[in-house]
Amino acid sequence: MILASNPRVGQPYRFAYDARDTMTPSPPPSENESGYESPDLQRPASASPTEPEMEQEASHVGHDPYAALRVPQYRWFMFGWIVALLGHQMLSTAVAWEVFDRTGSKLALGFVAGVQVIPLLIIGLPAGQVADAFDRRRILQVSSLGSALCSTALAFLSYQPGSLPWMFVFLGLGSAFLILGRPARQALLPLIVEAKVFTNAVTWNSTGFQIASMAGPALGGFALAYSTRLAYGIDAVCAVAYAVIMMFVRPRKMDIRPKRPDEKGLAGALVGLKFVRKTHLIAAVMLLDLIAVLLGGAAYLLPVFAKEVLHVGSIGFGWLRAAEAIGACTLALIIAHTPPIKNAGRTLMVAVLGFGICTIVFGLSKYYWLSFLMLFGIGACDNISVVIRHTIVQMLTPDSMRGRVSAVNNLSIGCSNELGGFESGVTAHLFGPVISVVGGGIGTICAVVGISFLYPQLRKLKEVHNLKPADEVVSATNPN
């Protein structure tokens, strides 16, 4: 017997071979030794396994659900992000509750989303260029410390007379700092883990995000029962902690070191956009997410449904905010413990269809338990989309462009989330919250059907963990 390395999970496995195949075989045991059979020269030696056979045998060893978590640097990276997200989710819960409590306006909830999307439109693409030009860890530290200062300002302004306009200002500034760090964080992950475990790392990233999204709103609901300032203060502390934790993250040695982008100014910022446009698979998944979440932004109307439809207080509202995360976390754990998805494209489309159906049922629900269950389903379906989409984007993008392509991805996500919240607030103000949410769910279903015909290659997509950087890099950077 001989030990060989399993190419999938890095664990040893065994295969048999005949001693006569080696150049210097070790002497056989004595014939008197129990269990030993003398070799039969008339019997042909077993052939050494070929590489495909080894790969096939390796596939039977099993999927390692904790492959990424075995990397120490990734554990630090994930832990710091969970801490930061926990605080940010508490802040988001507190802001939505305070604004609606002080104004009673559905339109004001739309403005909460609107002020956060403005900096995204201004610095979203340049943030990607910064991520490709400078130390991504330092960018994350600056981003976190700036966000902490804005959260501290919100704590001082909370429930002060006439302070609401200033709260919108600091909410927008805090969003700007977070947007600055997002491309750097996403582009840093492929430098921490190897490609063979990247999908697993994305899955655990999603799990961490959902744990924070689950615990943050729930804890935020309890903090609101005491004071909104407590929620803002906790977010500031978490942001500072994230900046400190990033000091312990050291990217692995790379085979190809990224170079600073040659393109400067606006042309450099637009390179990522050109690359996405020419890489049809990336464009398809971004467009699908953009339209679906833009139309299905029910989360921003949760204060309205909690107070006016379901008639629950701050704690019940906090659990409604956590319901999506509970569903997403559940699916993330299932994905982590199962082999890679075989038909990723079709799975993605089915998940977005489920997202739209759950959104429609939530909008029509009059019962707290049913609304909670539908939000659970929305989160579960969205998690599948997140894992597949993020893996496609990072695997098809060369490292020298990951910051700028991640910026385009963030622009798509931010526009869908924040503009979706603004759209939900405006349509709820004009037509009522039920029509706003139900109409968005119907639009999501229509988007899936349209994109499936517009990008047939998405329907045919199989496994995503074997994707390689696209060959269209040259044409994207030199479109002429």
C-alpha positions in Angstrom: 0.0 0.0 0.0 1.1 3.6 -0.6 -0.2 6.9 0.7 -1.1 9.6 -1.8 -2.4 13.1 -1.3 -6.1 13.7 -2.0 -6.2 16.5 -4.6 -9.6 17.7 -3.3 -9.3 17.9 0.4 -5.6 17.5 1.1 -6.1 14.3 3.1 -4.3 11.0 2.5 -5.9 8.0 0.8 -4.7 4.6 -0.1 -4.5 2.6 -3.4 -3.0 -0.8 -4.1 0.0 -1.6 -6.3 2.3 -4.5 -6.9 5.7 -4.4 -5.4 7.3 -5.5 -8.8 6.3 -2.1 -10.2 8.9 -0.3 -8.1 12.6 0.1 -9.1 14.0 -1.0 -5.7 11.4 -3.2 -4.0 11.9 -3.9 -0.3 12.6 -7.6 0.5 9.4 -9.6 0.9 8.5 -11.1 4.3 9.5 -14.7 5.1 7.2 -17.4 3.8 6.9 -18.6 7.3 5.4 -15.2 8.3 1.7 -15.5 8.9 -0.6 -14.2 6.2 2.1 -14.0 3.5 1.5 -15.5 0.1 4.4 -16.0 -2.3 4.0 -14.0 -5.6 2.7 -15.9 -8.5 4.8 -15.1 -11.6 2.1 -16.3 -13.9 -0.4 -13.8 -12.5 0.0 -10.3 -14.1 0.8 -7.4 -11.8 -1.9 -4.9 -11.2 -1.6 -1.8 -13.2 -0.7 1.5 -11.5 -3.7 3.8 -11.3 -3.9 6.5 -13.9 -4.5 10.2 -13.0 -8.3 10.0 -13.9 -8.6 6.9 -11.7 -6.9 8.6 -8.8 -9.2 11.6 -9.2 -12.2 9.3 -9.3 -11.0 7.5 -6.2 -10.3 10.8 -4.5 -13.9 11.9 -5.1 -15.1 9.0 -3.0 -13.1 10.1 0.0 -15.7 12.7 0.8 -16.3 16.4 0.9 -14.5 18.3 3.6 -17.0 20.9 5.0 -14.4 22.6 7.1 -11.6 23.0 4.5 -11.5 26.8 4.7 -11.7 26.9 8.5 -8.6 24.8 8.7 -6.7 27.8 7.4 -5.6 30.0 10.4 -5.5 33.3 8.5 -9.0 32.7 7.2 -10.3 32.1 10.7 -9.0 35.6 11.7 -10.4 37.1 8.6 -13.9 35.6 9.2 -14.0 36.3 12.9 -13.2 40.0 12.3 -15.8 40.3 9.7 -18.5 38.7 11.9 -17.7 41.2 14.7 -18.0 44.1 12.3 -21.2 42.8 10.8 -22.7 42.2 14.2 -22.4 45.8 15.1 -23.5 47.1 11.7 -26.7 45.0 11.9 -27.5 46.4 15.3 -27.0 49.9 13.9 -29.2 49.3 10.8 -32.0 47.9 13.1 -31.7 51.0 15.4 -31.7 53.5 12.5 -34.8 52.0 10.8 -36.7 51.9 14.1 -35.7 55.4 15.3 -36.5 57.1 11.9 -39.9 55.5 11.7 -40.6 56.1 15.3 -39.8 59.8 15.1 -41.4 60.5 11.8 -44.1 57.8 11.3 -43.3 58.2 7.5 -42.8 55.3 5.1 -41.1 57.7 2.8 -38.5 58.4 5.5 -37.5 54.8 5.5 -36.9 55.1 1.8 -34.6 58.0 2.5 -32.6 55.9 4.9 -31.7 53.7 2.0 -31.3 56.6 -0.4 -28.6 58.4 1.7 -26.6 55.2 1.7 -26.7 54.7 -2.0 -25.4 58.2 -2.9 -21.8 57.5 -1.8 -22.0 54.1 -3.5 -22.7 55.8 -6.8 -19.9 58.3 -6.2 -17.0 56.2 -4.9 -18.1 52.7 -5.7 -15.9 52.2 -8.7 -12.9 54.2 -7.5 -12.9 52.1 -4.4 -12.1 49.1 -6.5 -9.2 50.9 -8.1 -7.9 51.7 -4.7 -8.2 48.1 -3.7 -6.0 47.0 -6.6 -3.4 49.7 -5.9 -2.8 49.6 -2.2 -2.6 47.2 0.8 -6.1 45.8 1.1 -5.7 45.2 4.8 -4.8 48.8 5.5 -7.8 49.9 3.4 -10.1 47.8 5.6 -8.6 49.3 8.8 -9.2 52.9 7.6 -12.7 52.0 6.5 -13.5 50.5 9.9 -12.1 53.4 11.9 -14.0 55.9 9.8 -17.2 53.9 10.2 -16.7 53.9 14.0 -16.4 57.7 14.2 -19.7 58.0 12.3 -21.5 55.5 14.6 -20.2 57.5 17.6 -21.7 60.7 16.1 -25.1 58.9 15.6 -25.1 57.9 19.3 -24.7 61.5 20.3 -27.4 62.7 17.9 -30.0 60.0 18.7 -33.4 61.5 19.7 -31.9 65.0 20.0 -34.4 67.6 18.8 -33.8 68.6 15.2 -31.0 66.1 14.8 -32.6 64.0 12.1 -31.0 65.7 9.1 -27.6 65.4 10.7 -28.3 61.7 11.4 -28.8 61.3 7.6 -25.5 63.0 7.0 -23.5 60.8 9.3 -25.4 57.7 8.0 -24.2 58.6 4.5 -20.6 59.2 5.6 -20.6 55.9 7.5 -21.8 54.2 4.3 -19.0 55.9 2.3 -16.4 54.4 4.6 -17.9 51.0 4.4 -18.1 51.2 0.6 -14.4 52.1 0.5 -13.5 48.8 2.3 -15.8 46.4 0.5 -13.8 45.7 -2.7 -10.6 45.3 -0.6 -12.3 42.8 1.6 -13.7 40.7 -1.3 -10.4 40.9 -3.2 -8.4 39.9 -0.2 -10.1 36.5 0.3 -8.5 34.7 -2.7 -5.1 35.7 -1.3 -5.9 33.9 2.0 -7.3 30.6 0.8 -6.4 28.4 -2.2 -8.7 28.1 -5.2 -9.7 24.5 -4.4 -11.3 25.6 -1.1 -12.5 29.0 -2.3 -16.1 28.0 -2.7 -16.0 26.5 0.8 -14.6 29.8 2.1 -17.4 31.7 0.4 -20.0 29.4 2.0 -18.5 30.0 5.5 -18.3 33.7 4.8 -22.0 33.6 4.0 -22.6 31.6 7.2 -20.7 34.2 9.2 -22.6 37.0 7.6 -25.9 35.3 8.3 -25.0 34.5 11.9 -24.3 38.2 12.4 -27.4 39.2 10.5 -29.4 36.8 12.7 -27.9 37.8 16.1 -27.4 41.5 15.2 -31.1 42.5 14.7 -32.2 40.3 17.6 -29.7 41.9 19.9 -30.6 45.3 18.4 -34.2 44.7 19.4 -33.2 44.2 23.0 -30.8 47.2 22.8 -33.6 49.4 21.5 -35.7 48.4 24.5 -33.0 50.1 26.6 -31.7 52.8 24.4 -30.9 53.4 20.7 -27.6 55.0 21.7 -26.5 51.6 23.0 -26.9 50.0 19.6 -24.9 52.8 17.9 -22.2 52.6 20.5 -21.8 48.8 20.2 -21.4 49.3 16.4 -18.5 51.7 17.0 -16.8 49.3 19.3 -17.2 46.4 16.9 -15.8 48.5 14.0 -12.6 49.3 16.0 -12.3 45.7 17.0 -12.4 44.7 13.3 -9.5 47.2 12.5 -7.4 45.6 15.3 -8.2 42.0 14.2 -7.0 42.8 10.6 -3.5 43.2 12.0 -3.4 39.5 12.5 -4.3 38.6 8.9 -1.4 37.7 6.7 -2.2 36.8 3.0 -0.6 33.6 1.8 2.4 33.7 -0.6 1.1 34.1 -4.2 2.4 32.5 -7.3 1.8 35.7 -9.2 2.1 38.9 -7.3 -0.5 41.5 -8.3 0.8 44.7 -9.9 -0.6 48.1 -9.5 -3.0 48.9 -12.3 -1.5 50.8 -15.2 -4.8 52.6 -15.9 -5.3 55.9 -14.1 -8.3 58.1 -13.3 -11.7 57.3 -14.8 -10.3 54.9 -17.4 -8.9 52.7 -14.6 -12.1 52.7 -12.7 -14.1 51.6 -15.7 -11.8 48.6 -16.5 -13.8 46.4 -14.1 -17.0 47.5 -15.7 -15.7 46.6 -19.2 -14.5 43.2 -18.0 -17.9 42.4 -16.5 -19.7 43.4 -19.7 -17.5 41.1 -21.8 -17.6 38.2 -19.4 -21.2 37.2 -20.0 -21.5 34.7 -17.1 -20.5 37.4 -14.6 -22.8 39.9 -16.2 -25.7 37.4 -16.0 -25.4 36.7 -12.3 -24.9 40.3 -11.4 -27.9 41.4 -13.5 -30.1 38.7 -12.0 -29.2 39.7 -8.5 -29.6 43.4 -9.3 -33.2 43.1 -10.6 -34.4 40.6 -8.1 -33.3 42.4 -5.0 -34.2 45.8 -6.4 -37.8 44.7 -6.8 -37.9 42.5 -3.7 -36.8 45.0 -1.1 -39.3 44.0 1.6 -36.7 44.3 4.4 -36.8 48.1 4.5 -40.6 48.0 5.1 -40.4 45.7 8.1 -41.0 48.5 10.6 -44.3 49.2 8.8 -45.4 45.5 8.7 -44.3 45.1 12.4 -46.4 48.0 13.6 -49.3 48.3 11.2 -49.9 44.8 9.9 -48.6 42.3 12.5 -48.9 44.6 15.5 -45.7 43.7 17.4 -43.2 45.7 19.4 -39.5 46.3 19.1 -38.5 42.7 20.2 -40.9 41.2 17.7 -39.5 43.5 15.1 -36.0 42.5 15.9 -36.9 38.8 15.3 -38.5 39.7 12.0 -35.2 41.4 11.0 -33.4 38.2 12.1 -35.6 35.8 10.2 -33.9 36.2 6.8 -30.5 35.6 8.5 -31.8 32.4 10.3 -32.9 31.0 6.9 -29.7 31.9 5.2 -27.6 30.5 8.0 -29.5 27.3 7.9 -28.9 26.9 4.1 -25.3 28.0 4.4 -24.6 25.2 6.9 -26.3 22.7 4.6 -24.2 23.8 1.6 -21.0 23.6 3.6 -21.7 20.0 4.6 -22.7 18.8 1.1 -20.5 18.3 -2.1 -20.3 21.2 -4.6 -23.5 22.0 -6.5 -23.6 20.1 -9.8 -26.0 22.3 -11.7 -25.1 25.7 -10.4 -26.9 27.8 -13.0 -30.3 26.1 -12.7 -30.0 26.0 -8.9 -29.4 29.8 -8.9 -32.5 30.4 -11.0 -34.7 28.2 -8.9 -33.4 30.0 -5.8 -34.3 33.4 -7.2 -37.7 32.1 -8.1 -38.2 30.9 -4.6 -37.1 34.4 -3.4 -39.8 36.0 -5.4 -42.5 33.5 -4.3 -41.7 34.0 -0.6 -41.7 37.8 -1.1 -45.3 37.6 -2.5 -46.6 35.5 0.3 -44.9 37.7 2.9 -46.6 40.8 1.4 -50.0 39.1 1.7 -49.6 37.5 5.2 -51.5 38.8 8.2 -50.0 36.3 10.6 -46.7 36.7 12.4 -45.6 33.1 12.2 -46.3 33.0 8.4 -44.4 36.3 7.9 -41.5 34.9 9.9 -41.5 31.7 7.8 -41.5 33.6 4.5 -38.7 35.8 5.6 -36.8 32.6 6.6 -37.4 31.3 3.0 -36.3 34.6 1.5 -33.0 34.4 3.4 -32.5 30.7 2.5 -33.0 31.4 -1.3 -30.8 34.5 -1.2 -27.9 32.6 0.4 -27.8 30.1 -2.4 -27.6 33.0 -4.8 -24.8 34.7 -2.8 -22.6 31.6 -2.7 -22.9 30.9 -6.4 -22.6 34.5 -7.6 -19.6 35.4 -5.5 -17.8 32.2 -6.5 -18.4 32.9 -10.2 -17.2 36.5 -9.9 -14.0 35.8 -8.0 -13.0 32.6 -9.9 -13.4 34.2 -13.3 -11.5 37.3 -12.4 -7.6 37.6 -12.3 -6.2 38.9 -9.1 -4.9 42.1 -10.7 -8.5 43.1 -11.4 -10.3 41.6 -8.4 -10.7 45.0 -6.6 -12.2 46.7 -9.6 -14.5 43.8 -10.5 -15.5 43.5 -6.9 -16.4 47.2 -7.0 -18.7 46.6 -9.9 -20.3 43.7 -8.0 -20.7 45.9 -4.9 -22.2 48.6 -7.1 -24.7 46.1 -8.3 -25.5 44.8 -4.8 -25.6 48.3 -3.3 -27.9 49.6 -6.0 -30.2 46.6 -5.6 -30.3 46.8 -1.8 -30.3 50.6 -1.2 -32.2 51.7 -4.3 -34.5 48.7 -3.7 -35.2 50.0 -0.2 -35.8 53.5 -1.6 -38.1 52.1 -4.3 -40.0 50.1 -1.6 -40.4 53.2 0.5 -41.7 55.3 -2.4 -44.1 52.7 -3.7 -45.4 52.0 -0.2 -46.0 55.7 0.2 -47.9 55.8 -3.0 -49.7 52.5 -3.2 -49.4 50.9 0.3 -46.9 48.4 1.7 -48.7 45.3 0.5 -48.8 46.3 -3.2 -45.2 47.4 -3.0 -44.0 44.0 -1.7 -46.2 41.8 -3.8 -45.5 43.7 -7.0 -41.8 43.4 -6.3 -42.1 39.6 -5.9 -43.9 39.3 -9.2 -41.2 41.4 -10.9 -38.5 39.1 -9.5 -40.1 36.1 -11.1 -40.4 37.9 -14.4 -36.7 38.8 -14.2 -35.6 35.1 -13.8 -37.6 34.1 -16.9 -36.1 37.0 -18.9 -32.5 36.4 -17.9 -32.7 32.7 -18.5 -33.5 33.4 -22.2 -31.1 36.4 -22.5 -28.1 34.4 -21.0 -28.6 30.7 -21.9 -25.0 29.9 -20.8 -26.2 30.5 -17.2 -28.7 27.7 -17.5 -26.0 25.4 -18.7 -23.5 26.2 -15.9 -22.5 23.1 -14.0 -19.9 23.2 -11.2 -18.4 26.6 -10.2 -15.4 25.5 -8.2 -13.5 24.5 -11.3 -13.9 27.9 -13.1 -10.7 29.6 -14.1 -9.9 33.3 -14.8 -11.6 34.4 -18.0 -9.6 34.6 -21.2 -11.3 37.9 -21.9 -9.0 40.0 -19.8 -7.0 41.4 -22.7 -10.1 42.4 -24.6 -11.6 44.0 -21.4 -8.5 46.1 -20.7 -8.0 46.9 -24.4 -11.5 47.0 -25.9 -10.3 48.4 -29.2 
